Amino acid sequence: MTEQSLATAPRRGVSRRLLVLGLVMVVAVAYLIYAATQDASVYYYTVGEVLGDSSAVEGRSIRVQGTVADGSILQDETRLWINFDLTDGVQRIPVVYESTPPDLLGYSTEDRYQDVIVEGSLDAEGILQARHLLVQHGADFESVDSFADGD
């Protein structure tokens, strides 16, 4: 072999290794992006849509908007869990949340509970196992302190 062919032989091996390493890194980054977007994608449903096709949403991460049904709230004294029914005015989905609920959950104004968005998954028994609860309120929300001051 000549000096020239010996000098180029290691370069081919190094460049192939770098090419393979670069390809592995691109595939790994693409997989991480794919996995992150799959975990972050949560489908938004109404109570009627969930109950209309519960087998399609069972076990999937979903968000459901509804109203807390009157008289359905059940929680322990320590406020470490809460159960309630989410309704669209016609149908109901039982919700179980095993964490401290938001402070505003369960207050009613004008004889109506507030709207709630529940993020979680529907189990095989038709119970929405909540991971997050978001309480909606209108633009005219005021703290209790402002009423105490006479404002």
Order of alpha helices (4+ residues) and beta strands (2+ residues): alpha-beta-alpha-alpha-beta-beta-beta-beta-beta-beta-beta-beta-alpha
